[in-house]
Amino acid sequence: MRDYRKLIAVIPETPVLYEELTFREHIELTAQAYQQDTPETMHRAMELVEQFRLTKQLDWFPAYFFQKGMKQKGTHCLCINVGCSIICGR
């Protein structure tokens, strides 16, 4: 019954990201949180990163160096990667 929560993601207007983590580490942390830290998940994540044009920013600290739009794209990438099918913004 509670599995439906894993399908829903709420992305605020200005996403909040961990200051101490790079974008790559955010991807890894999100995958671990959803118990999907597998090579396939990381491969899918890298494909999404490429589609969202964030490849060069993988080792950046998004809390400091991503502009608002980049934070939103990065957060969408994280949500899609772990299988969230309903993504709502506020």
Backbone hydrogen bonds, N-H to C=O, Kabsch-Sander energy under -0.5 kcal/mol:
donor,donor_aa,acceptor,acceptor_aa,energy
4,Y,1,M,-0.9
5,R,2,R,-1.5
6,K,3,D,-1.3
7,L,4,Y,-1.5
8,I,5,R,-0.8
9,A,86,I,-2.7
11,I,9,A,-0.6
11,I,88,C,-2.9
17,L,15,P,-0.5
21,L,18,Y,-0.8
23,F,60,W,-1.9
24,R,58,L,-2.7
26,H,22,T,-2.0
27,I,23,F,-2.0
28,E,24,R,-2.2
29,L,25,E,-2.7
30,T,26,H,-2.5
31,A,27,I,-2.2
32,Q,28,E,-2.2
33,A,29,L,-2.6
34,Y,30,T,-1.7
35,Q,32,Q,-1.7
36,Q,31,A,-3.7
38,T,36,Q,-2.4
42,M,38,T,-2.1
43,H,39,P,-2.3
44,R,40,E,-2.6
45,A,41,T,-2.4
46,M,42,M,-2.2
47,E,43,H,-1.8
48,L,44,R,-2.3
49,V,45,A,-2.8
50,E,46,M,-1.9
51,Q,47,E,-2.3
52,F,48,L,-2.7
53,R,50,E,-1.2
54,L,49,V,-2.9
57,Q,54,L,-0.8
58,L,55,T,-1.4
60,W,57,Q,-1.7
64,Y,61,F,-1.5
65,F,61,F,-2.8
66,F,62,P,-1.5
71,K,67,Q,-2.4
72,Q,68,K,-2.2
73,K,69,G,-2.5
74,G,70,M,-2.7
75,T,71,K,-2.4
76,H,72,Q,-2.4
77,C,73,K,-2.4
78,L,74,G,-2.1
79,C,75,T,-2.2
80,I,76,H,-2.8
81,N,77,C,-2.2
82,V,78,L,-1.2
83,G,80,I,-1.4
84,C,79,C,-2.2
85,S,7,L,-1.1
86,I,7,L,-2.5
87,I,85,S,-0.5
88,C,9,A,-2.6
88,C,86,I,-0.5
90,R,11,I,-1.1
